[in-house]
Amino acid sequence: MITLTGPRLTPAPSVDVPDALRARIEDAGSAAAAARALSVSTSYLLDVRHGRRPASARLLEALGLERVVVAREADRG
């Protein structure tokens, strides 16, 4: 049996969407400025940043990340 786990993001496993968004917001000076630069709404950006909504493929691309789904075998116990 194969079980799908949550998405893993590249280029490095230690990079996650909230961290990438936090850095973009800091660089842009505000969430509104970062949202404009990423072509998304401020409310969507903040929802993703705080884990309330998943990041879209378009947002991941704008952040230089990609979604990778890794299959693993279920524990048999």
Chimera marker file (.cmm) of the C-alpha trace (Angstrom):
<marker_set name="trace">
<marker id="1" x="0.000" y="0.000" z="0.000" r="1" g="1" b="0" radius="0.5"/>
<marker id="2" x="1.271" y="3.482" z="-0.849" r="1" g="1" b="0" radius="0.5"/>
<marker id="3" x="0.458" y="6.468" z="1.351" r="1" g="1" b="0" radius="0.5"/>
<marker id="4" x="0.955" y="10.030" z="0.151" r="1" g="1" b="0" radius="0.5"/>
<marker id="5" x="2.566" y="12.467" z="2.531" r="1" g="1" b="0" radius="0.5"/>
<marker id="6" x="2.295" y="16.246" z="2.553" r="1" g="1" b="0" radius="0.5"/>
<marker id="7" x="4.133" y="18.378" z="0.011" r="1" g="1" b="0" radius="0.5"/>
<marker id="8" x="7.849" y="18.903" z="0.255" r="1" g="1" b="0" radius="0.5"/>
<marker id="9" x="9.252" y="22.081" z="-1.224" r="1" g="1" b="0" radius="0.5"/>
<marker id="10" x="12.498" y="22.600" z="-3.068" r="1" g="1" b="0" radius="0.5"/>
<marker id="11" x="15.227" y="23.858" z="-3.533" r="1" g="1" b="0" radius="0.5"/>
<marker id="12" x="15.964" y="22.896" z="0.079" r="1" g="1" b="0" radius="0.5"/>
<marker id="13" x="13.799" y="20.865" z="2.464" r="1" g="1" b="0" radius="0.5"/>
<marker id="14" x="14.425" y="23.478" z="5.153" r="1" g="1" b="0" radius="0.5"/>
<marker id="15" x="12.748" y="26.180" z="3.025" r="1" g="1" b="0" radius="0.5"/>
<marker id="16" x="9.027" y="26.368" z="3.584" r="1" g="1" b="0" radius="0.5"/>
<marker id="17" x="6.360" y="28.701" z="2.298" r="1" g="1" b="0" radius="0.5"/>
<marker id="18" x="5.831" y="30.673" z="5.533" r="1" g="1" b="0" radius="0.5"/>
<marker id="19" x="9.580" y="31.337" z="5.797" r="1" g="1" b="0" radius="0.5"/>
<marker id="20" x="9.782" y="32.356" z="2.135" r="1" g="1" b="0" radius="0.5"/>
<marker id="21" x="6.800" y="34.693" z="2.569" r="1" g="1" b="0" radius="0.5"/>
<marker id="22" x="8.216" y="36.160" z="5.765" r="1" g="1" b="0" radius="0.5"/>
<marker id="23" x="11.433" y="36.992" z="3.922" r="1" g="1" b="0" radius="0.5"/>
<marker id="24" x="9.533" y="38.510" z="0.970" r="1" g="1" b="0" radius="0.5"/>
<marker id="25" x="7.417" y="40.653" z="3.290" r="1" g="1" b="0" radius="0.5"/>
<marker id="26" x="10.510" y="41.884" z="5.124" r="1" g="1" b="0" radius="0.5"/>
<marker id="27" x="12.299" y="42.652" z="1.839" r="1" g="1" b="0" radius="0.5"/>
<marker id="28" x="9.267" y="44.456" z="0.401" r="1" g="1" b="0" radius="0.5"/>
<marker id="29" x="8.637" y="46.428" z="3.592" r="1" g="1" b="0" radius="0.5"/>
<marker id="30" x="5.019" y="45.343" z="4.027" r="1" g="1" b="0" radius="0.5"/>
<marker id="31" x="2.637" y="42.496" z="3.277" r="1" g="1" b="0" radius="0.5"/>
<marker id="32" x="0.761" y="44.709" z="0.815" r="1" g="1" b="0" radius="0.5"/>
<marker id="33" x="3.934" y="45.504" z="-1.139" r="1" g="1" b="0" radius="0.5"/>
<marker id="34" x="4.954" y="41.829" z="-1.182" r="1" g="1" b="0" radius="0.5"/>
<marker id="35" x="1.483" y="40.812" z="-2.369" r="1" g="1" b="0" radius="0.5"/>
<marker id="36" x="1.641" y="43.334" z="-5.222" r="1" g="1" b="0" radius="0.5"/>
<marker id="37" x="5.079" y="42.050" z="-6.240" r="1" g="1" b="0" radius="0.5"/>
<marker id="38" x="3.802" y="38.452" z="-6.191" r="1" g="1" b="0" radius="0.5"/>
<marker id="39" x="0.534" y="39.367" z="-7.996" r="1" g="1" b="0" radius="0.5"/>
<marker id="40" x="-1.719" y="38.053" z="-5.224" r="1" g="1" b="0" radius="0.5"/>
<marker id="41" x="-4.057" y="39.734" z="-2.761" r="1" g="1" b="0" radius="0.5"/>
<marker id="42" x="-2.754" y="40.757" z="0.629" r="1" g="1" b="0" radius="0.5"/>
<marker id="43" x="-5.390" y="38.669" z="2.410" r="1" g="1" b="0" radius="0.5"/>
<marker id="44" x="-4.420" y="35.559" z="0.401" r="1" g="1" b="0" radius="0.5"/>
<marker id="45" x="-0.713" y="36.138" z="1.062" r="1" g="1" b="0" radius="0.5"/>
<marker id="46" x="-1.337" y="36.455" z="4.808" r="1" g="1" b="0" radius="0.5"/>
<marker id="47" x="-3.649" y="33.413" z="4.848" r="1" g="1" b="0" radius="0.5"/>
<marker id="48" x="-0.916" y="31.328" z="3.221" r="1" g="1" b="0" radius="0.5"/>
<marker id="49" x="1.726" y="32.844" z="5.507" r="1" g="1" b="0" radius="0.5"/>
<marker id="50" x="-0.243" y="31.797" z="8.597" r="1" g="1" b="0" radius="0.5"/>
<marker id="51" x="-1.208" y="28.338" z="7.290" r="1" g="1" b="0" radius="0.5"/>
<marker id="52" x="-4.893" y="29.065" z="6.773" r="1" g="1" b="0" radius="0.5"/>
<marker id="53" x="-4.772" y="28.359" z="3.010" r="1" g="1" b="0" radius="0.5"/>
<marker id="54" x="-2.466" y="26.289" z="0.819" r="1" g="1" b="0" radius="0.5"/>
<marker id="55" x="-0.072" y="28.003" z="-1.567" r="1" g="1" b="0" radius="0.5"/>
<marker id="56" x="-1.147" y="27.902" z="-5.194" r="1" g="1" b="0" radius="0.5"/>
<marker id="57" x="1.140" y="26.673" z="-7.958" r="1" g="1" b="0" radius="0.5"/>
<marker id="58" x="1.400" y="30.258" z="-9.195" r="1" g="1" b="0" radius="0.5"/>
<marker id="59" x="2.494" y="31.567" z="-5.786" r="1" g="1" b="0" radius="0.5"/>
<marker id="60" x="5.019" y="28.754" z="-5.375" r="1" g="1" b="0" radius="0.5"/>
<marker id="61" x="6.455" y="29.577" z="-8.789" r="1" g="1" b="0" radius="0.5"/>
<marker id="62" x="6.708" y="33.273" z="-7.896" r="1" g="1" b="0" radius="0.5"/>
<marker id="63" x="8.614" y="32.275" z="-4.737" r="1" g="1" b="0" radius="0.5"/>
<marker id="64" x="10.938" y="29.996" z="-6.704" r="1" g="1" b="0" radius="0.5"/>
<marker id="65" x="9.555" y="26.868" z="-5.036" r="1" g="1" b="0" radius="0.5"/>
<marker id="66" x="7.827" y="23.797" z="-6.356" r="1" g="1" b="0" radius="0.5"/>
<marker id="67" x="5.480" y="21.259" z="-4.784" r="1" g="1" b="0" radius="0.5"/>
<marker id="68" x="6.908" y="17.739" z="-4.639" r="1" g="1" b="0" radius="0.5"/>
<marker id="69" x="4.701" y="14.846" z="-3.532" r="1" g="1" b="0" radius="0.5"/>
<marker id="70" x="6.592" y="11.884" z="-2.119" r="1" g="1" b="0" radius="0.5"/>
<marker id="71" x="5.004" y="8.446" z="-1.901" r="1" g="1" b="0" radius="0.5"/>
<marker id="72" x="6.003" y="6.107" z="0.909" r="1" g="1" b="0" radius="0.5"/>
<marker id="73" x="4.903" y="2.702" z="2.050" r="1" g="1" b="0" radius="0.5"/>
<marker id="74" x="2.519" y="2.572" z="4.974" r="1" g="1" b="0" radius="0.5"/>
<marker id="75" x="3.822" y="1.104" z="8.233" r="1" g="1" b="0" radius="0.5"/>
<marker id="76" x="2.757" y="-2.465" z="8.688" r="1" g="1" b="0" radius="0.5"/>
<marker id="77" x="2.380" y="-3.057" z="12.310" r="1" g="1" b="0" radius="0.5"/>
<link id1="1" id2="2" r="1" g="1" b="0" radius="0.2"/>
<link id1="2" id2="3" r="1" g="1" b="0" radius="0.2"/>
<link id1="3" id2="4" r="1" g="1" b="0" radius="0.2"/>
<link id1="4" id2="5" r="1" g="1" b="0" radius="0.2"/>
<link id1="5" id2="6" r="1" g="1" b="0" radius="0.2"/>
<link id1="6" id2="7" r="1" g="1" b="0" radius="0.2"/>
<link id1="7" id2="8" r="1" g="1" b="0" radius="0.2"/>
<link id1="8" id2="9" r="1" g="1" b="0" radius="0.2"/>
<link id1="9" id2="10" r="1" g="1" b="0" radius="0.2"/>
<link id1="10" id2="11" r="1" g="1" b="0" radius="0.2"/>
<link id1="11" id2="12" r="1" g="1" b="0" radius="0.2"/>
<link id1="12" id2="13" r="1" g="1" b="0" radius="0.2"/>
<link id1="13" id2="14" r="1" g="1" b="0" radius="0.2"/>
<link id1="14" id2="15" r="1" g="1" b="0" radius="0.2"/>
<link id1="15" id2="16" r="1" g="1" b="0" radius="0.2"/>
<link id1="16" id2="17" r="1" g="1" b="0" radius="0.2"/>
<link id1="17" id2="18" r="1" g="1" b="0" radius="0.2"/>
<link id1="18" id2="19" r="1" g="1" b="0" radius="0.2"/>
<link id1="19" id2="20" r="1" g="1" b="0" radius="0.2"/>
<link id1="20" id2="21" r="1" g="1" b="0" radius="0.2"/>
<link id1="21" id2="22" r="1" g="1" b="0" radius="0.2"/>
<link id1="22" id2="23" r="1" g="1" b="0" radius="0.2"/>
<link id1="23" id2="24" r="1" g="1" b="0" radius="0.2"/>
<link id1="24" id2="25" r="1" g="1" b="0" radius="0.2"/>
<link id1="25" id2="26" r="1" g="1" b="0" radius="0.2"/>
<link id1="26" id2="27" r="1" g="1" b="0" radius="0.2"/>
<link id1="27" id2="28" r="1" g="1" b="0" radius="0.2"/>
<link id1="28" id2="29" r="1" g="1" b="0" radius="0.2"/>
<link id1="29" id2="30" r="1" g="1" b="0" radius="0.2"/>
<link id1="30" id2="31" r="1" g="1" b="0" radius="0.2"/>
<link id1="31" id2="32" r="1" g="1" b="0" radius="0.2"/>
<link id1="32" id2="33" r="1" g="1" b="0" radius="0.2"/>
<link id1="33" id2="34" r="1" g="1" b="0" radius="0.2"/>
<link id1="34" id2="35" r="1" g="1" b="0" radius="0.2"/>
<link id1="35" id2="36" r="1" g="1" b="0" radius="0.2"/>
<link id1="36" id2="37" r="1" g="1" b="0" radius="0.2"/>
<link id1="37" id2="38" r="1" g="1" b="0" radius="0.2"/>
<link id1="38" id2="39" r="1" g="1" b="0" radius="0.2"/>
<link id1="39" id2="40" r="1" g="1" b="0" radius="0.2"/>
<link id1="40" id2="41" r="1" g="1" b="0" radius="0.2"/>
<link id1="41" id2="42" r="1" g="1" b="0" radius="0.2"/>
<link id1="42" id2="43" r="1" g="1" b="0" radius="0.2"/>
<link id1="43" id2="44" r="1" g="1" b="0" radius="0.2"/>
<link id1="44" id2="45" r="1" g="1" b="0" radius="0.2"/>
<link id1="45" id2="46" r="1" g="1" b="0" radius="0.2"/>
<link id1="46" id2="47" r="1" g="1" b="0" radius="0.2"/>
<link id1="47" id2="48" r="1" g="1" b="0" radius="0.2"/>
<link id1="48" id2="49" r="1" g="1" b="0" radius="0.2"/>
<link id1="49" id2="50" r="1" g="1" b="0" radius="0.2"/>
<link id1="50" id2="51" r="1" g="1" b="0" radius="0.2"/>
<link id1="51" id2="52" r="1" g="1" b="0" radius="0.2"/>
<link id1="52" id2="53" r="1" g="1" b="0" radius="0.2"/>
<link id1="53" id2="54" r="1" g="1" b="0" radius="0.2"/>
<link id1="54" id2="55" r="1" g="1" b="0" radius="0.2"/>
<link id1="55" id2="56" r="1" g="1" b="0" radius="0.2"/>
<link id1="56" id2="57" r="1" g="1" b="0" radius="0.2"/>
<link id1="57" id2="58" r="1" g="1" b="0" radius="0.2"/>
<link id1="58" id2="59" r="1" g="1" b="0" radius="0.2"/>
<link id1="59" id2="60" r="1" g="1" b="0" radius="0.2"/>
<link id1="60" id2="61" r="1" g="1" b="0" radius="0.2"/>
<link id1="61" id2="62" r="1" g="1" b="0" radius="0.2"/>
<link id1="62" id2="63" r="1" g="1" b="0" radius="0.2"/>
<link id1="63" id2="64" r="1" g="1" b="0" radius="0.2"/>
<link id1="64" id2="65" r="1" g="1" b="0" radius="0.2"/>
<link id1="65" id2="66" r="1" g="1" b="0" radius="0.2"/>
<link id1="66" id2="67" r="1" g="1" b="0" radius="0.2"/>
<link id1="67" id2="68" r="1" g="1" b="0" radius="0.2"/>
<link id1="68" id2="69" r="1" g="1" b="0" radius="0.2"/>
<link id1="69" id2="70" r="1" g="1" b="0" radius="0.2"/>
<link id1="70" id2="71" r="1" g="1" b="0" radius="0.2"/>
<link id1="71" id2="72" r="1" g="1" b="0" radius="0.2"/>
<link id1="72" id2="73" r="1" g="1" b="0" radius="0.2"/>
<link id1="73" id2="74" r="1" g="1" b="0" radius="0.2"/>
<link id1="74" id2="75" r="1" g="1" b="0" radius="0.2"/>
<link id1="75" id2="76" r="1" g="1" b="0" radius="0.2"/>
<link id1="76" id2="77" r="1" g="1" b="0" radius="0.2"/>
</marker_set>
